[in-house]
Amino acid sequence: MKLITTALVCLLLAAMWPQDATSKSMHMPYARCCFNFLERLPSQKLIRCYRRTSPTCSHSAVVFRMKKGQESCALSSRVRDYLKKIKPC
């Protein structure tokens, strides 16, 4: 009886484990993808560094970390010249 109770508790805990249903991979959290993009690119003087989004995201994008701390997304196809002059995070 003790074994069955333990197995049921484990099964319930596994069922309640938080998972992101929109993520394509359990190892890539939802926050690593961009869904809103800058219409105008910021001045390069305002950008501290950049990182690319996960390859599993629906859009290929670059996340700019600004000197004031905020982050903004831009489509990769629009920022090729920027990436030559800005360092990765």
HTML snippet that shows the backbone in 3Dmol.js (N, CA, C, O; Angstrom):
<script src="https://3Dmol.org/build/3Dmol-min.js"></script>
<div id="view" style="width:600px;height:400px;position:relative"></div>
<script>
const pdb = `
ATOM      1  N   MET A   1       0.815  -1.187   0.000  1.00  0.00           N
ATOM      2  CA  MET A   1       0.000   0.000   0.000  1.00  0.00           C
ATOM      3  C   MET A   1       0.868   1.263   0.000  1.00  0.00           C
ATOM      4  O   MET A   1       0.542   2.254  -0.653  1.00  0.00           O
ATOM      5  N   LYS A   2       1.977   1.210   0.743  1.00  0.00           N
ATOM      6  CA  LYS A   2       2.879   2.355   0.826  1.00  0.00           C
ATOM      7  C   LYS A   2       3.519   2.646  -0.540  1.00  0.00           C
ATOM      8  O   LYS A   2       3.713   3.807  -0.901  1.00  0.00           O
ATOM      9  N   LEU A   3       3.839   1.614  -1.280  1.00  0.00           N
ATOM     10  CA  LEU A   3       4.443   1.753  -2.599  1.00  0.00           C
ATOM     11  C   LEU A   3       3.478   2.410  -3.578  1.00  0.00           C
ATOM     12  O   LEU A   3       3.875   3.267  -4.368  1.00  0.00           O
ATOM     13  N   ILE A   4       2.229   2.013  -3.527  1.00  0.00           N
ATOM     14  CA  ILE A   4       1.217   2.590  -4.423  1.00  0.00           C
ATOM     15  C   ILE A   4       1.021   4.078  -4.111  1.00  0.00           C
ATOM     16  O   ILE A   4       0.921   4.896  -5.025  1.00  0.00           O
ATOM     17  N   THR A   5       0.967   4.423  -2.830  1.00  0.00           N
ATOM     18  CA  THR A   5       0.800   5.818  -2.422  1.00  0.00           C
ATOM     19  C   THR A   5       1.980   6.663  -2.898  1.00  0.00           C
ATOM     20  O   THR A   5       1.791   7.765  -3.412  1.00  0.00           O
ATOM     21  N   THR A   6       3.178   6.153  -2.729  1.00  0.00           N
ATOM     22  CA  THR A   6       4.376   6.862  -3.168  1.00  0.00           C
ATOM     23  C   THR A   6       4.374   7.051  -4.679  1.00  0.00           C
ATOM     24  O   THR A   6       4.714   8.124  -5.176  1.00  0.00           O
ATOM     25  N   ALA A   7       3.994   6.014  -5.401  1.00  0.00           N
ATOM     26  CA  ALA A   7       3.939   6.099  -6.863  1.00  0.00           C
ATOM     27  C   ALA A   7       2.903   7.119  -7.314  1.00  0.00           C
ATOM     28  O   ALA A   7       3.158   7.881  -8.247  1.00  0.00           O
ATOM     29  N   LEU A   8       1.746   7.149  -6.675  1.00  0.00           N
ATOM     30  CA  LEU A   8       0.710   8.127  -7.030  1.00  0.00           C
ATOM     31  C   LEU A   8       1.151   9.557  -6.740  1.00  0.00           C
ATOM     32  O   LEU A   8       0.881  10.459  -7.533  1.00  0.00           O
ATOM     33  N   VAL A   9       1.822   9.773  -5.618  1.00  0.00           N
ATOM     34  CA  VAL A   9       2.333  11.116  -5.286  1.00  0.00           C
ATOM     35  C   VAL A   9       3.361  11.551  -6.326  1.00  0.00           C
ATOM     36  O   VAL A   9       3.342  12.700  -6.766  1.00  0.00           O
ATOM     37  N   CYS A  10       4.245  10.664  -6.718  1.00  0.00           N
ATOM     38  CA  CYS A  10       5.248  10.993  -7.744  1.00  0.00           C
ATOM     39  C   CYS A  10       4.582  11.312  -9.077  1.00  0.00           C
ATOM     40  O   CYS A  10       4.985  12.245  -9.771  1.00  0.00           O
ATOM     41  N   LEU A  11       3.570  10.543  -9.428  1.00  0.00           N
ATOM     42  CA  LEU A  11       2.845  10.779 -10.673  1.00  0.00           C
ATOM     43  C   LEU A  11       2.135  12.134 -10.659  1.00  0.00           C
ATOM     44  O   LEU A  11       2.155  12.852 -11.659  1.00  0.00           O
ATOM     45  N   LEU A  12       1.515  12.485  -9.543  1.00  0.00           N
ATOM     46  CA  LEU A  12       0.857  13.783  -9.413  1.00  0.00           C
ATOM     47  C   LEU A  12       1.857  14.940  -9.480  1.00  0.00           C
ATOM     48  O   LEU A  12       1.586  15.959 -10.116  1.00  0.00           O
ATOM     49  N   LEU A  13       2.994  14.786  -8.835  1.00  0.00           N
ATOM     50  CA  LEU A  13       4.028  15.831  -8.890  1.00  0.00           C
ATOM     51  C   LEU A  13       4.558  16.011 -10.308  1.00  0.00           C
ATOM     52  O   LEU A  13       4.796  17.138 -10.742  1.00  0.00           O
ATOM     53  N   ALA A  14       4.741  14.922 -11.022  1.00  0.00           N
ATOM     54  CA  ALA A  14       5.219  15.006 -12.406  1.00  0.00           C
ATOM     55  C   ALA A  14       4.178  15.683 -13.292  1.00  0.00           C
ATOM     56  O   ALA A  14       4.534  16.442 -14.194  1.00  0.00           O
ATOM     57  N   ALA A  15       2.908  15.421 -13.048  1.00  0.00           N
ATOM     58  CA  ALA A  15       1.847  16.029 -13.853  1.00  0.00           C
ATOM     59  C   ALA A  15       1.731  17.526 -13.583  1.00  0.00           C
ATOM     60  O   ALA A  15       1.337  18.289 -14.465  1.00  0.00           O
ATOM     61  N   MET A  16       2.070  17.944 -12.374  1.00  0.00           N
ATOM     62  CA  MET A  16       1.961  19.356 -12.016  1.00  0.00           C
ATOM     63  C   MET A  16       3.229  20.153 -12.326  1.00  0.00           C
ATOM     64  O   MET A  16       3.250  21.367 -12.124  1.00  0.00           O
ATOM     65  N   TRP A  17       4.272  19.504 -12.807  1.00  0.00           N
ATOM     66  CA  TRP A  17       5.539  20.169 -13.102  1.00  0.00           C
ATOM     67  C   TRP A  17       5.308  21.288 -14.114  1.00  0.00           C
ATOM     68  O   TRP A  17       4.710  21.054 -15.164  1.00  0.00           O
ATOM     69  N   PRO A  18       5.774  22.505 -13.811  1.00  0.00           N
ATOM     70  CA  PRO A  18       5.496  23.627 -14.729  1.00  0.00           C
ATOM     71  C   PRO A  18       6.234  23.463 -16.054  1.00  0.00           C
ATOM     72  O   PRO A  18       7.448  23.265 -16.089  1.00  0.00           O
ATOM     73  N   GLN A  19       5.476  23.548 -17.133  1.00  0.00           N
ATOM     74  CA  GLN A  19       6.047  23.475 -18.466  1.00  0.00           C
ATOM     75  C   GLN A  19       5.480  24.599 -19.289  1.00  0.00           C
ATOM     76  O   GLN A  19       4.322  24.982 -19.120  1.00  0.00           O
ATOM     77  N   ASP A  20       6.274  25.120 -20.165  1.00  0.00           N
ATOM     78  CA  ASP A  20       5.830  26.180 -21.056  1.00  0.00           C
ATOM     79  C   ASP A  20       5.282  25.524 -22.314  1.00  0.00           C
ATOM     80  O   ASP A  20       6.037  24.947 -23.096  1.00  0.00           O
ATOM     81  N   ALA A  21       3.990  25.608 -22.509  1.00  0.00           N
ATOM     82  CA  ALA A  21       3.351  24.926 -23.626  1.00  0.00           C
ATOM     83  C   ALA A  21       3.731  25.528 -24.976  1.00  0.00           C
ATOM     84  O   ALA A  21       3.654  24.838 -25.993  1.00  0.00           O
ATOM     85  N   THR A  22       4.141  26.804 -25.013  1.00  0.00           N
ATOM     86  CA  THR A  22       4.476  27.431 -26.285  1.00  0.00           C
ATOM     87  C   THR A  22       5.927  27.224 -26.684  1.00  0.00           C
ATOM     88  O   THR A  22       6.303  27.539 -27.814  1.00  0.00           O
ATOM     89  N   SER A  23       6.730  26.714 -25.803  1.00  0.00           N
ATOM     90  CA  SER A  23       8.142  26.514 -26.104  1.00  0.00           C
ATOM     91  C   SER A  23       8.320  25.243 -26.924  1.00  0.00           C
ATOM     92  O   SER A  23       7.624  24.254 -26.693  1.00  0.00           O
ATOM     93  N   LYS A  24       9.242  25.260 -27.876  1.00  0.00           N
ATOM     94  CA  LYS A  24       9.493  24.080 -28.702  1.00  0.00           C
ATOM     95  C   LYS A  24      10.428  23.104 -28.005  1.00  0.00           C
ATOM     96  O   LYS A  24      10.510  21.938 -28.392  1.00  0.00           O
ATOM     97  N   SER A  25      11.129  23.566 -26.988  1.00  0.00           N
ATOM     98  CA  SER A  25      12.077  22.726 -26.278  1.00  0.00           C
ATOM     99  C   SER A  25      11.982  23.026 -24.790  1.00  0.00           C
ATOM    100  O   SER A  25      11.814  24.181 -24.398  1.00  0.00           O
ATOM    101  N   MET A  26      12.087  22.007 -23.969  1.00  0.00           N
ATOM    102  CA  MET A  26      12.029  22.247 -22.528  1.00  0.00           C
ATOM    103  C   MET A  26      13.257  22.999 -22.043  1.00  0.00           C
ATOM    104  O   MET A  26      13.223  23.606 -20.973  1.00  0.00           O
ATOM    105  N   HIS A  27      14.344  22.970 -22.812  1.00  0.00           N
ATOM    106  CA  HIS A  27      15.576  23.629 -22.398  1.00  0.00           C
ATOM    107  C   HIS A  27      15.645  25.093 -22.830  1.00  0.00           C
ATOM    108  O   HIS A  27      16.527  25.818 -22.370  1.00  0.00           O
ATOM    109  N   MET A  28      14.752  25.543 -23.688  1.00  0.00           N
ATOM    110  CA  MET A  28      14.740  26.919 -24.163  1.00  0.00           C
ATOM    111  C   MET A  28      13.517  27.634 -23.611  1.00  0.00           C
ATOM    112  O   MET A  28      12.406  27.400 -24.085  1.00  0.00           O
ATOM    113  N   PRO A  29      13.696  28.491 -22.629  1.00  0.00           N
ATOM    114  CA  PRO A  29      12.535  29.167 -22.070  1.00  0.00           C
ATOM    115  C   PRO A  29      11.896  30.147 -23.051  1.00  0.00           C
ATOM    116  O   PRO A  29      12.544  30.632 -23.979  1.00  0.00           O
ATOM    117  N   TYR A  30      10.637  30.421 -22.830  1.00  0.00           N
ATOM    118  CA  TYR A  30       9.821  31.306 -23.660  1.00  0.00           C
ATOM    119  C   TYR A  30      10.458  32.688 -23.803  1.00  0.00           C
ATOM    120  O   TYR A  30      10.346  33.303 -24.864  1.00  0.00           O
ATOM    121  N   ALA A  31      11.118  33.185 -22.768  1.00  0.00           N
ATOM    122  CA  ALA A  31      11.668  34.541 -22.762  1.00  0.00           C
ATOM    123  C   ALA A  31      12.817  34.721 -23.763  1.00  0.00           C
ATOM    124  O   ALA A  31      13.221  35.859 -23.999  1.00  0.00           O
ATOM    125  N   ARG A  32      13.345  33.680 -24.345  1.00  0.00           N
ATOM    126  CA  ARG A  32      14.469  33.806 -25.264  1.00  0.00           C
ATOM    127  C   ARG A  32      14.042  34.092 -26.697  1.00  0.00           C
ATOM    128  O   ARG A  32      14.896  34.226 -27.574  1.00  0.00           O
ATOM    129  N   CYS A  33      12.748  34.188 -26.955  1.00  0.00           N
ATOM    130  CA  CYS A  33      12.240  34.499 -28.294  1.00  0.00           C
ATOM    131  C   CYS A  33      11.662  35.910 -28.317  1.00  0.00           C
ATOM    132  O   CYS A  33      11.232  36.437 -27.290  1.00  0.00           O
ATOM    133  N   CYS A  34      11.658  36.506 -29.489  1.00  0.00           N
ATOM    134  CA  CYS A  34      11.087  37.847 -29.655  1.00  0.00           C
ATOM    135  C   CYS A  34       9.815  37.759 -30.499  1.00  0.00           C
ATOM    136  O   CYS A  34       9.732  36.983 -31.451  1.00  0.00           O
ATOM    137  N   PHE A  35       8.833  38.572 -30.126  1.00  0.00           N
ATOM    138  CA  PHE A  35       7.587  38.620 -30.875  1.00  0.00           C
ATOM    139  C   PHE A  35       7.228  40.047 -31.273  1.00  0.00           C
ATOM    140  O   PHE A  35       6.366  40.249 -32.128  1.00  0.00           O
ATOM    141  N   ASN A  36       7.873  41.035 -30.667  1.00  0.00           N
ATOM    142  CA  ASN A  36       7.693  42.437 -31.023  1.00  0.00           C
ATOM    143  C   ASN A  36       9.054  42.990 -31.428  1.00  0.00           C
ATOM    144  O   ASN A  36      10.056  42.758 -30.751  1.00  0.00           O
ATOM    145  N   PHE A  37       9.080  43.725 -32.539  1.00  0.00           N
ATOM    146  CA  PHE A  37      10.355  44.184 -33.080  1.00  0.00           C
ATOM    147  C   PHE A  37      10.364  45.694 -33.261  1.00  0.00           C
ATOM    148  O   PHE A  37       9.330  46.318 -33.500  1.00  0.00           O
ATOM    149  N   LEU A  38      11.555  46.261 -33.143  1.00  0.00           N
ATOM    150  CA  LEU A  38      11.723  47.694 -33.341  1.00  0.00           C
ATOM    151  C   LEU A  38      11.408  48.054 -34.787  1.00  0.00           C
ATOM    152  O   LEU A  38      11.803  47.347 -35.714  1.00  0.00           O
ATOM    153  N   GLU A  39      10.698  49.151 -34.970  1.00  0.00           N
ATOM    154  CA  GLU A  39      10.455  49.635 -36.327  1.00  0.00           C
ATOM    155  C   GLU A  39      11.640  50.468 -36.802  1.00  0.00           C
ATOM    156  O   GLU A  39      12.036  50.397 -37.965  1.00  0.00           O
ATOM    157  N   ARG A  40      12.197  51.254 -35.893  1.00  0.00           N
ATOM    158  CA  ARG A  40      13.402  52.046 -36.195  1.00  0.00           C
ATOM    159  C   ARG A  40      14.522  51.562 -35.296  1.00  0.00           C
ATOM    160  O   ARG A  40      14.317  51.355 -34.100  1.00  0.00           O
ATOM    161  N   LEU A  41      15.685  51.384 -35.854  1.00  0.00           N
ATOM    162  CA  LEU A  41      16.823  50.926 -35.064  1.00  0.00           C
ATOM    163  C   LEU A  41      17.375  52.078 -34.227  1.00  0.00           C
ATOM    164  O   LEU A  41      17.442  53.213 -34.697  1.00  0.00           O
ATOM    165  N   PRO A  42      17.770  51.784 -32.989  1.00  0.00           N
ATOM    166  CA  PRO A  42      18.325  52.835 -32.129  1.00  0.00           C
ATOM    167  C   PRO A  42      19.736  53.217 -32.568  1.00  0.00           C
ATOM    168  O   PRO A  42      20.386  52.493 -33.321  1.00  0.00           O
ATOM    169  N   SER A  43      20.183  54.341 -32.094  1.00  0.00           N
ATOM    170  CA  SER A  43      21.553  54.776 -32.360  1.00  0.00           C
ATOM    171  C   SER A  43      22.527  53.756 -31.765  1.00  0.00           C
ATOM    172  O   SER A  43      22.288  53.223 -30.682  1.00  0.00           O
ATOM    173  N   GLN A  44      23.598  53.494 -32.460  1.00  0.00           N
ATOM    174  CA  GLN A  44      24.593  52.538 -31.960  1.00  0.00           C
ATOM    175  C   GLN A  44      25.213  53.008 -30.656  1.00  0.00           C
ATOM    176  O   GLN A  44      25.712  52.187 -29.886  1.00  0.00           O
ATOM    177  N   LYS A  45      25.194  54.297 -30.390  1.00  0.00           N
ATOM    178  CA  LYS A  45      25.749  54.843 -29.142  1.00  0.00           C
ATOM    179  C   LYS A  45      24.938  54.405 -27.932  1.00  0.00           C
ATOM    180  O   LYS A  45      25.463  54.378 -26.819  1.00  0.00           O
ATOM    181  N   LEU A  46      23.673  54.064 -28.128  1.00  0.00           N
ATOM    182  CA  LEU A  46      22.788  53.683 -27.021  1.00  0.00           C
ATOM    183  C   LEU A  46      22.846  52.192 -26.705  1.00  0.00           C
ATOM    184  O   LEU A  46      22.327  51.760 -25.676  1.00  0.00           O
ATOM    185  N   ILE A  47      23.471  51.400 -27.577  1.00  0.00           N
ATOM    186  CA  ILE A  47      23.492  49.939 -27.429  1.00  0.00           C
ATOM    187  C   ILE A  47      24.772  49.495 -26.720  1.00  0.00           C
ATOM    188  O   ILE A  47      25.877  49.859 -27.124  1.00  0.00           O
ATOM    189  N   ARG A  48      24.606  48.707 -25.662  1.00  0.00           N
ATOM    190  CA  ARG A  48      25.758  48.173 -24.930  1.00  0.00           C
ATOM    191  C   ARG A  48      26.281  46.913 -25.615  1.00  0.00           C
ATOM    192  O   ARG A  48      27.481  46.792 -25.862  1.00  0.00           O
ATOM    193  N   CYS A  49      25.381  45.971 -25.923  1.00  0.00           N
ATOM    194  CA  CYS A  49      25.785  44.706 -26.536  1.00  0.00           C
ATOM    195  C   CYS A  49      24.543  44.040 -27.148  1.00  0.00           C
ATOM    196  O   CYS A  49      23.438  44.575 -27.053  1.00  0.00           O
ATOM    197  N   TYR A  50      24.727  42.890 -27.765  1.00  0.00           N
ATOM    198  CA  TYR A  50      23.618  42.167 -28.380  1.00  0.00           C
ATOM    199  C   TYR A  50      23.764  40.672 -28.161  1.00  0.00           C
ATOM    200  O   TYR A  50      24.847  40.169 -27.861  1.00  0.00           O
ATOM    201  N   ARG A  51      22.648  39.974 -28.317  1.00  0.00           N
ATOM    202  CA  ARG A  51      22.653  38.505 -28.337  1.00  0.00           C
ATOM    203  C   ARG A  51      21.608  38.051 -29.345  1.00  0.00           C
ATOM    204  O   ARG A  51      20.634  38.758 -29.601  1.00  0.00           O
ATOM    205  N   ARG A  52      21.809  36.896 -29.901  1.00  0.00           N
ATOM    206  CA  ARG A  52      20.860  36.333 -30.864  1.00  0.00           C
ATOM    207  C   ARG A  52      19.805  35.514 -30.114  1.00  0.00           C
ATOM    208  O   ARG A  52      20.071  34.972 -29.041  1.00  0.00           O
ATOM    209  N   THR A  53      18.615  35.435 -30.692  1.00  0.00           N
ATOM    210  CA  THR A  53      17.586  34.594 -30.089  1.00  0.00           C
ATOM    211  C   THR A  53      17.885  33.131 -30.398  1.00  0.00           C
ATOM    212  O   THR A  53      18.742  32.814 -31.223  1.00  0.00           O
ATOM    213  N   SER A  54      17.169  32.263 -29.724  1.00  0.00           N
ATOM    214  CA  SER A  54      17.347  30.832 -29.905  1.00  0.00           C
ATOM    215  C   SER A  54      16.988  30.420 -31.333  1.00  0.00           C
ATOM    216  O   SER A  54      16.071  30.991 -31.923  1.00  0.00           O
ATOM    217  N   PRO A  55      17.690  29.446 -31.891  1.00  0.00           N
ATOM    218  CA  PRO A  55      17.348  28.965 -33.235  1.00  0.00           C
ATOM    219  C   PRO A  55      15.979  28.287 -33.297  1.00  0.00           C
ATOM    220  O   PRO A  55      15.441  28.099 -34.388  1.00  0.00           O
ATOM    221  N   THR A  56      15.410  27.921 -32.156  1.00  0.00           N
ATOM    222  CA  THR A  56      14.094  27.290 -32.142  1.00  0.00           C
ATOM    223  C   THR A  56      12.957  28.311 -32.191  1.00  0.00           C
ATOM    224  O   THR A  56      11.792  27.921 -32.278  1.00  0.00           O
ATOM    225  N   CYS A  57      13.265  29.595 -32.137  1.00  0.00           N
ATOM    226  CA  CYS A  57      12.237  30.639 -32.182  1.00  0.00           C
ATOM    227  C   CYS A  57      11.658  30.755 -33.591  1.00  0.00           C
ATOM    228  O   CYS A  57      12.301  30.377 -34.571  1.00  0.00           O
ATOM    229  N   SER A  58      10.455  31.275 -33.679  1.00  0.00           N
ATOM    230  CA  SER A  58       9.787  31.396 -34.976  1.00  0.00           C
ATOM    231  C   SER A  58      10.392  32.500 -35.844  1.00  0.00           C
ATOM    232  O   SER A  58      10.270  32.452 -37.068  1.00  0.00           O
ATOM    233  N   HIS A  59      11.045  33.497 -35.229  1.00  0.00           N
ATOM    234  CA  HIS A  59      11.688  34.583 -35.970  1.00  0.00           C
ATOM    235  C   HIS A  59      13.165  34.642 -35.596  1.00  0.00           C
ATOM    236  O   HIS A  59      13.516  34.526 -34.422  1.00  0.00           O
ATOM    237  N   SER A  60      14.017  34.819 -36.578  1.00  0.00           N
ATOM    238  CA  SER A  60      15.437  35.024 -36.317  1.00  0.00           C
ATOM    239  C   SER A  60      15.615  36.486 -35.929  1.00  0.00           C
ATOM    240  O   SER A  60      15.353  37.387 -36.726  1.00  0.00           O
ATOM    241  N   ALA A  61      16.063  36.713 -34.700  1.00  0.00           N
ATOM    242  CA  ALA A  61      16.137  38.088 -34.206  1.00  0.00           C
ATOM    243  C   ALA A  61      17.392  38.302 -33.379  1.00  0.00           C
ATOM    244  O   ALA A  61      18.097  37.363 -33.011  1.00  0.00           O
ATOM    245  N   VAL A  62      17.645  39.580 -33.098  1.00  0.00           N
ATOM    246  CA  VAL A  62      18.752  39.992 -32.257  1.00  0.00           C
ATOM    247  C   VAL A  62      18.164  40.824 -31.118  1.00  0.00           C
ATOM    248  O   VAL A  62      17.304  41.675 -31.342  1.00  0.00           O
ATOM    249  N   VAL A  63      18.636  40.569 -29.894  1.00  0.00           N
ATOM    250  CA  VAL A  63      18.185  41.330 -28.734  1.00  0.00           C
ATOM    251  C   VAL A  63      19.300  42.304 -28.378  1.00  0.00           C
ATOM    252  O   VAL A  63      20.416  41.897 -28.055  1.00  0.00           O
ATOM    253  N   PHE A  64      18.987  43.590 -28.440  1.00  0.00           N
ATOM    254  CA  PHE A  64      19.948  44.628 -28.060  1.00  0.00           C
ATOM    255  C   PHE A  64      19.772  44.938 -26.584  1.00  0.00           C
ATOM    256  O   PHE A  64      18.649  45.150 -26.125  1.00  0.00           O
ATOM    257  N   ARG A  65      20.866  44.969 -25.835  1.00  0.00           N
ATOM    258  CA  ARG A  65      20.838  45.440 -24.449  1.00  0.00           C
ATOM    259  C   ARG A  65      21.333  46.879 -24.473  1.00  0.00           C
ATOM    260  O   ARG A  65      22.466  47.161 -24.863  1.00  0.00           O
ATOM    261  N   MET A  66      20.470  47.768 -24.051  1.00  0.00           N
ATOM    262  CA  MET A  66      20.781  49.185 -24.086  1.00  0.00           C
ATOM    263  C   MET A  66      21.606  49.590 -22.863  1.00  0.00           C
ATOM    264  O   MET A  66      21.636  48.868 -21.866  1.00  0.00           O
ATOM    265  N   LYS A  67      22.263  50.724 -22.938  1.00  0.00           N
ATOM    266  CA  LYS A  67      23.096  51.198 -21.836  1.00  0.00           C
ATOM    267  C   LYS A  67      22.283  51.523 -20.594  1.00  0.00           C
ATOM    268  O   LYS A  67      22.812  51.485 -19.483  1.00  0.00           O
ATOM    269  N   LYS A  68      20.994  51.844 -20.766  1.00  0.00           N
ATOM    270  CA  LYS A  68      20.133  52.124 -19.616  1.00  0.00           C
ATOM    271  C   LYS A  68      19.543  50.860 -19.008  1.00  0.00           C
ATOM    272  O   LYS A  68      18.835  50.938 -18.004  1.00  0.00           O
ATOM    273  N   GLY A  69      19.818  49.694 -19.593  1.00  0.00           N
ATOM    274  CA  GLY A  69      19.403  48.431 -19.003  1.00  0.00           C
ATOM    275  C   GLY A  69      18.277  47.707 -19.711  1.00  0.00           C
ATOM    276  O   GLY A  69      18.148  46.494 -19.551  1.00  0.00           O
ATOM    277  N   GLN A  70      17.451  48.403 -20.494  1.00  0.00           N
ATOM    278  CA  GLN A  70      16.345  47.726 -21.161  1.00  0.00           C
ATOM    279  C   GLN A  70      16.847  46.915 -22.352  1.00  0.00           C
ATOM    280  O   GLN A  70      17.964  47.114 -22.829  1.00  0.00           O
ATOM    281  N   GLU A  71      16.002  45.995 -22.825  1.00  0.00           N
ATOM    282  CA  GLU A  71      16.324  45.171 -23.989  1.00  0.00           C
ATOM    283  C   GLU A  71      15.284  45.398 -25.074  1.00  0.00           C
ATOM    284  O   GLU A  71      14.107  45.605 -24.778  1.00  0.00           O
ATOM    285  N   SER A  72      15.716  45.361 -26.335  1.00  0.00           N
ATOM    286  CA  SER A  72      14.828  45.548 -27.483  1.00  0.00           C
ATOM    287  C   SER A  72      15.201  44.551 -28.562  1.00  0.00           C
ATOM    288  O   SER A  72      16.374  44.220 -28.742  1.00  0.00           O
ATOM    289  N   CYS A  73      14.195  44.076 -29.276  1.00  0.00           N
ATOM    290  CA  CYS A  73      14.403  43.085 -30.330  1.00  0.00           C
ATOM    291  C   CYS A  73      14.345  43.724 -31.710  1.00  0.00           C
ATOM    292  O   CYS A  73      13.580  44.659 -31.948  1.00  0.00           O
ATOM    293  N   ALA A  74      15.164  43.204 -32.611  1.00  0.00           N
ATOM    294  CA  ALA A  74      15.146  43.617 -34.013  1.00  0.00           C
ATOM    295  C   ALA A  74      15.344  42.374 -34.871  1.00  0.00           C
ATOM    296  O   ALA A  74      16.043  41.441 -34.477  1.00  0.00           O
ATOM    297  N   LEU A  75      14.736  42.370 -36.025  1.00  0.00           N
ATOM    298  CA  LEU A  75      14.903  41.245 -36.937  1.00  0.00           C
ATOM    299  C   LEU A  75      16.351  41.158 -37.405  1.00  0.00           C
ATOM    300  O   LEU A  75      16.971  42.181 -37.694  1.00  0.00           O
ATOM    301  N   SER A  76      16.885  39.963 -37.479  1.00  0.00           N
ATOM    302  CA  SER A  76      18.290  39.761 -37.857  1.00  0.00           C
ATOM    303  C   SER A  76      18.617  40.332 -39.229  1.00  0.00           C
ATOM    304  O   SER A  76      19.716  40.844 -39.443  1.00  0.00           O
ATOM    305  N   SER A  77      17.676  40.247 -40.152  1.00  0.00           N
ATOM    306  CA  SER A  77      17.939  40.715 -41.515  1.00  0.00           C
ATOM    307  C   SER A  77      18.153  42.222 -41.591  1.00  0.00           C
ATOM    308  O   SER A  77      18.733  42.709 -42.561  1.00  0.00           O
ATOM    309  N   ARG A  78      17.697  42.972 -40.586  1.00  0.00           N
ATOM    310  CA  ARG A  78      17.818  44.431 -40.619  1.00  0.00           C
ATOM    311  C   ARG A  78      19.058  44.956 -39.904  1.00  0.00           C
ATOM    312  O   ARG A  78      19.347  46.149 -40.002  1.00  0.00           O
ATOM    313  N   VAL A  79      19.799  44.116 -39.190  1.00  0.00           N
ATOM    314  CA  VAL A  79      20.857  44.619 -38.314  1.00  0.00           C
ATOM    315  C   VAL A  79      22.256  44.135 -38.663  1.00  0.00           C
ATOM    316  O   VAL A  79      23.157  44.223 -37.829  1.00  0.00           O
ATOM    317  N   ARG A  80      22.460  43.634 -39.855  1.00  0.00           N
ATOM    318  CA  ARG A  80      23.777  43.086 -40.209  1.00  0.00           C
ATOM    319  C   ARG A  80      24.899  44.106 -40.036  1.00  0.00           C
ATOM    320  O   ARG A  80      25.957  43.774 -39.501  1.00  0.00           O
ATOM    321  N   ASP A  81      24.683  45.334 -40.479  1.00  0.00           N
ATOM    322  CA  ASP A  81      25.720  46.361 -40.348  1.00  0.00           C
ATOM    323  C   ASP A  81      25.970  46.715 -38.880  1.00  0.00           C
ATOM    324  O   ASP A  81      27.106  46.990 -38.492  1.00  0.00           O
ATOM    325  N   TYR A  82      24.917  46.709 -38.068  1.00  0.00           N
ATOM    326  CA  TYR A  82      25.070  47.015 -36.642  1.00  0.00           C
ATOM    327  C   TYR A  82      25.954  45.994 -35.940  1.00  0.00           C
ATOM    328  O   TYR A  82      26.793  46.351 -35.113  1.00  0.00           O
ATOM    329  N   LEU A  83      25.764  44.738 -36.270  1.00  0.00           N
ATOM    330  CA  LEU A  83      26.478  43.680 -35.555  1.00  0.00           C
ATOM    331  C   LEU A  83      27.981  43.726 -35.776  1.00  0.00           C
ATOM    332  O   LEU A  83      28.739  43.193 -34.966  1.00  0.00           O
ATOM    333  N   LYS A  84      28.415  44.342 -36.835  1.00  0.00           N
ATOM    334  CA  LYS A  84      29.857  44.474 -37.095  1.00  0.00           C
ATOM    335  C   LYS A  84      30.513  45.452 -36.135  1.00  0.00           C
ATOM    336  O   LYS A  84      31.714  45.369 -35.880  1.00  0.00           O
ATOM    337  N   LYS A  85      29.720  46.386 -35.601  1.00  0.00           N
ATOM    338  CA  LYS A  85      30.259  47.456 -34.774  1.00  0.00           C
ATOM    339  C   LYS A  85      29.939  47.323 -33.294  1.00  0.00           C
ATOM    340  O   LYS A  85      30.441  48.104 -32.485  1.00  0.00           O
ATOM    341  N   ILE A  86      29.108  46.342 -32.920  1.00  0.00           N
ATOM    342  CA  ILE A  86      28.686  46.164 -31.526  1.00  0.00           C
ATOM    343  C   ILE A  86      29.158  44.800 -31.037  1.00  0.00           C
ATOM    344  O   ILE A  86      29.129  43.824 -31.786  1.00  0.00           O
ATOM    345  N   LYS A  87      29.588  44.735 -29.793  1.00  0.00           N
ATOM    346  CA  LYS A  87      30.082  43.479 -29.252  1.00  0.00           C
ATOM    347  C   LYS A  87      28.938  42.597 -28.748  1.00  0.00           C
ATOM    348  O   LYS A  87      27.906  43.115 -28.320  1.00  0.00           O
ATOM    349  N   PRO A  88      29.104  41.276 -28.794  1.00  0.00           N
ATOM    350  CA  PRO A  88      28.084  40.377 -28.235  1.00  0.00           C
ATOM    351  C   PRO A  88      28.106  40.425 -26.706  1.00  0.00           C
ATOM    352  O   PRO A  88      29.130  40.731 -26.095  1.00  0.00           O
ATOM    353  N   CYS A  89      26.953  40.115 -26.102  1.00  0.00           N
ATOM    354  CA  CYS A  89      26.861  40.103 -24.620  1.00  0.00           C
ATOM    355  C   CYS A  89      27.541  38.862 -24.054  1.00  0.00           C
ATOM    356  O   CYS A  89      27.569  38.674 -22.838  1.00  0.00           O
TER     357      CYS A  89
END
`;
const viewer = $3Dmol.createViewer("view");
viewer.addModel(pdb, "pdb");
viewer.setStyle({}, {cartoon: {color: "spectrum"}});
viewer.zoomTo();
viewer.render();
</script>
